[in-house]
Amino acid sequence: MVKYKLTVSVPTYNQENYIAQCLNGIVNQKTNFPFQVIVSDDCSTDNTRKILKEYQQKYPDIVKPIYRKKNLGPMDNFIETLNGIHTEYVALCDGDDFWTDDTKLQQQVDFLDKNKDFNICFHQTTIFWQNKSKEEEIFPLNLGKTVFTFDDISKDNPIVTNTIVYRWKFRKENSFKEVFPKDVIPGDFFVHLYHIHNSKAKLIEKPMSKYRRHEAGMWWLTSQPGKQDEFFLKYGYKYYNFYKAVDKEFNLDEDYFRDIKKWIYYGSLDAYKRNKQMDLYNKMLEENPVMSKKYKKQTKLLYLFFKDRHRLFSIIKYRMAKKPYLNKIYEIIVNNLLLIIMFLSCIVNIISFLILNLSITNYMIASIISTIISIMFETISIKLSCSRRLILRKNRYLINNSFILLTDILINIIFSVFNQNFIRKSFTSCIIMIINYISTKKYVLKVKI
């Protein structure tokens, strides 16, 4: 009997269009150790099972399908599959993703064999959109380091499921089920945190897989206008339970995940109320009395503007998305808000120069105030136009706007002292606006999926 060193877990359901590509990337791996792939089919109604049987016949020593007798659902299928795996290493790959490097497993296992203080090894992946609505991109990118701790992963998870290999902790029978919390999502993130706790994770900066974004995916809804409610109705309760379970499992302070828990909790309650799902609404309130007390106070738009602008912007986006013509106008404004604000700032400078005929001192003060207001509106535009997982390079942003502010002040001094005419001032203000726009777009905004 073959003693496998590594097992690849592949949960699948109705993925006839993808599963062959997924399995090809696995069976073509070149390793100096034996490995197997457990493909757990959750009662597919299409040709997925037929394809699995073909691969089982062609690769009997590698492909080991599990054919569920009844549909368990994605999370229970995930749990049951991992509960039956007891090899030294475990890799994950969803049935709609695939690997592109045939040395992926060998590279990751070699690293873990040599570095016993690491329990996780992962790599970059190429994200692509099935509908080709966006260009491919590599994730994660430009993190500035390759070794990660529990705090790093828990606060901003850079690990895509199809990139990971674990030094598997659940080697005993049913040990995975004993630890894994009930009624939570996402499952893979909990497994990441369990393995990196009191350990480390290594990133190989090389894309060796592809991650497919499509409408059936869980995270697709969070990025689509008008789909936020659908996400919270479908996943909100279990997603919030996930963070409660992590707090309990690792004895974390209740404020450790404060921001993300607020986003899930308030978003879920708002969605339940809007869609008249009062059973879920009341259940959420009853099970979380501390958060519920805060929620009831924090429903006024004025309060949100000063205390929770992210939630305020989410509400604005939702209301806009419900009316297509308003949503279109909203998108046009948001996508060009930086340019619009800078243009208005430029106009204010020109008007103050042309009409007000201020003294040098007063003109300087007006110019500074105008530029500061411009910077404030740029910050708001960034919040409006980007997702919750925006990376804002704060230092670059500060340097960029400080440079623009100083440049504007210097030019105002020069033109005021030498009493230059309106046309030259206008021309210079326009140049400042263009420099600010280009530098902000190029160096400040880095969006992560």
C-alpha positions in Angstrom: 0.0 0.0 0.0 1.3 3.4 -1.0 2.1 5.7 1.9 1.3 9.2 0.7 3.3 12.2 1.9 0.8 14.8 0.7 -2.9 14.9 0.0 -4.7 17.5 -2.3 -8.3 18.2 -1.2 -10.6 19.3 -4.1 -14.3 19.9 -3.2 -16.5 20.1 -6.2 -20.1 20.5 -7.2 -21.5 21.0 -10.7 -18.2 22.0 -12.2 -18.1 20.1 -15.4 -16.6 23.0 -17.2 -13.7 23.4 -14.8 -12.9 20.2 -13.0 -10.8 18.6 -15.8 -8.5 21.7 -16.0 -8.2 21.5 -12.2 -7.2 17.8 -12.1 -4.8 18.2 -15.0 -2.8 20.8 -13.0 -2.6 18.3 -10.1 -1.9 15.0 -11.8 0.9 16.6 -13.8 2.8 17.6 -10.7 6.4 16.4 -10.8 7.5 15.3 -7.3 9.9 12.9 -5.6 7.3 11.8 -3.1 3.9 10.1 -3.6 0.8 12.2 -3.3 -3.0 11.7 -3.8 -5.9 13.9 -4.6 -9.2 13.5 -2.8 -12.0 14.9 -5.0 -15.2 15.1 -3.0 -18.2 15.4 -5.3 -21.2 16.8 -3.5 -23.9 15.0 -5.6 -23.4 17.0 -8.8 -26.3 16.9 -11.3 -24.1 17.6 -14.3 -21.3 15.6 -15.9 -18.8 16.2 -13.1 -19.0 12.6 -11.8 -18.5 11.2 -15.3 -15.3 13.3 -15.6 -14.1 12.2 -12.2 -14.5 8.5 -13.1 -12.5 9.0 -16.3 -9.6 10.5 -14.3 -9.9 7.8 -11.6 -9.5 5.1 -14.3 -6.6 6.9 -15.9 -4.8 7.8 -12.6 -5.9 5.2 -10.1 -2.9 5.8 -7.8 -3.5 9.5 -7.6 -7.2 10.4 -8.1 -9.4 9.2 -5.3 -12.9 10.4 -5.7 -15.5 10.5 -3.0 -19.1 10.4 -4.3 -21.5 11.9 -1.7 -24.8 10.1 -1.4 -26.6 13.3 -0.5 -25.8 17.0 -1.0 -24.0 18.3 2.1 -23.4 21.9 0.9 -20.0 23.4 0.3 -19.0 23.9 3.9 -19.9 20.4 5.2 -18.4 18.9 2.1 -15.2 20.8 2.9 -15.2 19.7 6.5 -15.9 16.0 5.9 -13.2 15.8 3.2 -10.5 17.3 5.4 -11.6 15.3 8.4 -10.6 12.1 6.6 -7.1 13.3 5.6 -4.1 12.4 7.8 -1.0 12.8 5.6 2.0 14.9 6.6 1.1 17.7 4.2 -2.2 18.9 2.8 -2.8 21.2 -0.2 -6.1 22.8 -1.2 -7.6 23.6 -4.6 -11.2 24.4 -5.4 -12.7 22.6 -8.4 -13.0 25.8 -10.4 -9.3 26.8 -9.9 -6.1 25.2 -11.3 -2.4 25.0 -11.0 0.0 26.2 -13.7 3.4 25.2 -12.5 4.2 21.4 -12.4 6.8 21.9 -9.7 4.5 23.8 -7.3 4.1 21.0 -4.7 7.8 20.0 -4.8 8.9 23.6 -4.1 6.5 24.0 -1.2 7.3 20.6 0.4 11.0 21.2 0.0 10.7 24.4 1.9 8.6 22.9 4.7 10.9 19.9 5.0 13.8 22.2 5.6 12.0 24.7 7.9 10.2 23.0 10.7 9.3 26.3 12.3 6.9 27.0 9.4 3.5 25.3 9.1 2.4 27.1 5.9 3.9 27.7 2.5 1.9 29.6 -0.1 2.6 31.4 -3.3 1.3 34.1 -5.6 -1.6 33.4 -7.9 -3.0 34.9 -11.1 -6.6 36.2 -10.6 -8.7 36.2 -13.8 -12.3 37.1 -14.5 -14.4 34.5 -16.2 -16.4 37.1 -18.0 -13.2 39.0 -19.0 -14.5 42.2 -17.5 -11.1 43.0 -16.1 -7.5 42.2 -16.9 -5.5 39.5 -15.1 -3.5 40.4 -12.1 -1.1 38.8 -9.7 -2.0 38.5 -6.0 -0.6 39.1 -3.5 1.8 41.8 -4.9 4.3 44.2 -3.3 3.8 43.1 0.3 7.4 43.9 1.1 8.1 40.6 2.9 7.8 36.9 2.5 7.5 35.7 6.1 4.2 36.1 7.9 2.9 35.7 11.5 -0.6 35.1 12.9 -1.2 38.9 13.3 -0.2 39.4 9.6 -2.6 36.8 8.3 -5.5 37.4 10.6 -5.7 41.2 9.9 -5.3 41.1 6.1 -5.3 37.5 4.7 -3.0 37.3 1.6 -3.5 33.6 1.1 -5.6 32.3 -1.8 -6.9 28.8 -1.2 -5.3 27.1 -4.3 -1.8 28.3 -3.3 -1.4 26.7 0.1 0.4 23.7 1.5 0.0 23.0 5.3 2.1 21.0 7.6 -1.0 19.2 8.6 -1.9 19.3 12.3 -4.9 16.9 12.2 -3.2 13.6 11.9 -5.6 11.7 14.2 -9.0 10.3 13.4 -11.8 13.0 13.5 -9.4 15.5 15.0 -10.3 18.1 12.4 -14.1 17.9 13.3 -13.3 18.3 17.0 -11.6 21.7 16.4 -13.5 23.2 13.5 -16.4 25.5 14.6 -20.0 25.1 13.6 -22.0 27.4 11.4 -19.2 29.5 10.1 -17.6 30.7 6.8 -15.1 30.9 5.3 -13.6 27.5 6.2 -10.2 27.8 4.7 -9.4 31.0 6.6 -9.9 29.2 9.9 -7.6 26.4 8.8 -5.0 29.0 7.9 -5.2 30.7 11.3 -5.1 27.4 13.1 -1.9 26.3 11.4 -0.1 29.6 11.7 -0.9 30.1 15.3 2.5 30.0 17.2 4.1 29.3 13.8 4.9 31.1 10.6 4.0 31.2 6.9 6.3 31.5 3.9 5.4 33.3 0.6 7.0 32.1 -2.6 6.9 35.2 -4.9 6.0 33.3 -8.0 2.5 32.8 -9.5 1.9 29.1 -9.8 -1.9 28.9 -10.1 -4.9 30.6 -11.4 -7.9 31.8 -9.3 -11.2 32.2 -11.2 -13.6 35.0 -10.4 -17.1 34.2 -11.5 -20.7 34.8 -10.5 -21.0 31.6 -8.5 -18.1 32.5 -6.2 -18.8 33.7 -2.7 -16.8 36.9 -2.9 -18.2 37.9 -6.3 -21.2 39.6 -4.6 -19.2 42.0 -2.5 -17.8 43.6 -5.6 -21.0 44.0 -7.6 -23.3 47.1 -7.3 -26.6 46.3 -5.8 -25.4 42.8 -4.6 -24.3 43.8 -1.1 -27.6 42.8 0.4 -27.5 39.5 -1.3 -24.1 38.8 0.2 -25.2 39.6 3.7 -28.4 37.7 3.4 -26.6 34.6 2.2 -23.4 34.7 4.3 -23.6 37.5 6.9 -24.7 35.4 9.9 -22.1 32.7 9.4 -19.4 35.2 8.5 -19.9 37.1 11.8 -19.9 33.7 13.7 -16.5 33.0 12.1 -14.9 35.9 13.8 -16.6 35.1 17.1 -15.2 31.5 16.8 -11.7 32.8 16.1 -11.8 35.1 19.1 -12.8 32.2 21.3 -10.3 29.7 19.8 -7.3 31.9 20.1 -8.3 33.9 23.2 -8.3 37.2 21.3 -9.4 40.6 22.7 -12.9 41.4 21.5 -11.6 44.5 19.7 -9.0 42.5 17.7 -11.3 42.2 14.7 -13.4 45.3 15.6 -13.6 46.9 12.1 -14.4 43.8 10.1 -16.9 42.6 12.7 -18.7 46.0 12.6 -18.8 45.9 8.8 -20.4 42.4 8.8 -22.7 43.0 11.7 -24.2 46.3 10.6 -24.3 45.3 7.0 -26.1 42.1 7.9 -28.7 43.8 10.1 -29.3 46.5 7.5 -29.8 43.9 4.8 -32.2 41.8 7.0 -34.3 44.9 7.8 -34.4 46.1 4.2 -35.4 42.7 2.9 -37.8 42.0 5.8 -35.9 39.0 7.1 -36.9 39.6 10.7 -36.2 36.2 12.0 -32.5 36.6 11.1 -32.6 40.2 12.2 -33.9 39.3 15.7 -31.6 36.3 16.0 -28.5 38.5 15.2 -29.6 41.0 17.8 -30.3 38.5 20.5 -27.1 36.6 20.1 -24.9 39.7 20.2 -26.3 42.0 22.9 -23.2 44.3 23.2 -23.1 44.9 19.4 -26.9 45.3 19.3 -26.8 48.1 21.8 -24.3 50.0 19.7 -26.2 49.3 16.5 -29.4 50.8 17.7 -27.6 54.0 18.5 -25.7 54.1 15.3 -28.4 54.4 12.6 -28.4 58.2 11.9 -26.6 59.4 8.8 -25.2 62.4 10.6 -23.7 60.1 13.3 -22.3 57.8 10.6 -20.6 60.7 8.8 -18.6 61.5 11.9 -18.1 58.0 13.4 -18.4 55.4 10.7 -18.0 56.8 7.2 -17.3 53.4 5.6 -20.8 52.3 6.6 -22.2 55.6 5.4 -20.6 55.1 2.0 -21.9 51.5 1.8 -25.4 52.8 2.4 -25.0 55.5 -0.3 -23.7 52.9 -2.7 -26.7 50.6 -1.9 -29.3 53.3 -2.5 -27.6 54.4 -5.7 -27.5 50.9 -7.0 -31.2 50.5 -6.6 -31.8 53.2 -9.2 -29.9 52.4 -12.4 -29.7 56.0 -13.8 -28.5 57.3 -10.4 -26.0 54.5 -10.2 -24.6 55.4 -13.6 -24.2 59.0 -12.6 -22.6 58.0 -9.3 -20.1 55.8 -11.1 -19.1 58.6 -13.5 -18.6 61.0 -10.7 -16.7 58.6 -8.4 -14.4 57.4 -11.2 -13.5 61.0 -12.0 -13.8 62.6 -8.6 -10.1 63.2 -8.1 -10.0 65.1 -11.4 -13.2 67.0 -10.6 -12.1 68.1 -7.2 -8.7 69.2 -8.4 -10.3 71.1 -11.3 -12.6 73.0 -8.8 -9.6 73.8 -6.6 -7.9 75.2 -9.6 -10.9 77.4 -10.4 -11.1 78.7 -6.8 -7.4 79.7 -7.1 -8.0 81.5 -10.4 -11.1 83.3 -9.2 -9.4 84.5 -6.0 -6.5 85.8 -8.1 -8.6 87.5 -10.7 -11.5 89.0 -8.7 -10.6 89.3 -5.0 -7.3 91.1 -5.6 -6.1 89.9 -2.2 -2.9 91.1 -0.4 0.0 88.7 -0.5 -0.7 87.5 3.1 -4.4 87.0 2.6 -3.9 85.4 -0.7 -1.5 82.9 0.8 -4.0 82.0 3.5 -6.8 81.6 1.0 -4.5 79.4 -1.2 -3.5 77.2 1.7 -7.1 76.7 2.8 -8.2 76.0 -0.8 -5.5 73.3 -1.2 -6.2 71.7 2.2 -9.9 71.4 1.2 -8.8 69.9 -2.0 -6.8 67.2 -0.1 -9.7 66.5 2.1 -12.0 65.9 -0.8 -9.4 63.7 -2.5 -9.4 61.5 0.6 -13.2 61.2 0.5 -13.1 60.4 -3.2 -10.6 57.6 -2.4 -13.0 56.1 0.2 -15.9 56.4 -2.2 -14.3 54.9 -5.2 -12.5 51.9 -3.7 -13.5 48.7 -1.9 -13.1 47.9 1.8 -9.8 46.2 1.0 -8.1 49.2 -0.4 -4.4 49.6 0.3 -3.8 53.3 0.6 -0.1 54.1 0.6 -0.4 56.8 3.3 3.2 58.0 3.3 3.2 58.5 -0.5 -0.1 60.2 -0.3 1.1 62.7 2.3 4.3 63.4 0.5 2.4 63.8 -2.8 -0.1 66.4 -1.4 2.6 68.2 0.7 4.6 68.6 -2.5 1.5 70.0 -4.3 0.7 72.3 -1.4 4.2 73.7 -1.2 4.4 74.1 -5.0 1.1 76.0 -5.0 2.2 78.3 -2.2 5.6 79.0 -3.9 3.9 79.9 -7.2 1.4 82.1 -5.4 4.3 84.0 -3.8 6.1 84.5 -7.1 3.0 85.6 -9.0 1.9 87.9 -6.2 5.3 89.5 -5.7 5.8 90.1 -9.4 2.1 90.9 -10.1 1.9 88.5 -13.0 -1.2 88.4 -15.1 -4.3 86.1 -14.9 -3.4 83.9 -17.9 0.0 82.8 -16.4 -1.6 82.1 -13.1 -4.4 80.1 -14.7 -1.8 78.1 -16.8 0.2 77.3 -13.7 -2.8 76.2 -11.7 -3.8 73.9 -14.5 -0.3 72.3 -14.5 -0.5 71.8 -10.7 -3.9 70.1 -11.1 -2.5 67.8 -13.8 0.6 66.9 -11.8 -1.5 66.1 -8.7 -4.0 64.0 -10.7 -1.3 61.9 -12.4 0.9 61.4 -9.3 -2.1 60.4 -7.2 -3.5 57.9 -9.7 -0.1 56.4 -10.4 1.5 56.3 -6.9 -1.2 56.4 -4.3 -4.0 54.0 -5.2 -3.2 50.3 -5.0 -6.3 48.2 -4.9 -6.3 44.6 -3.7 -9.0 41.9 -4.5 
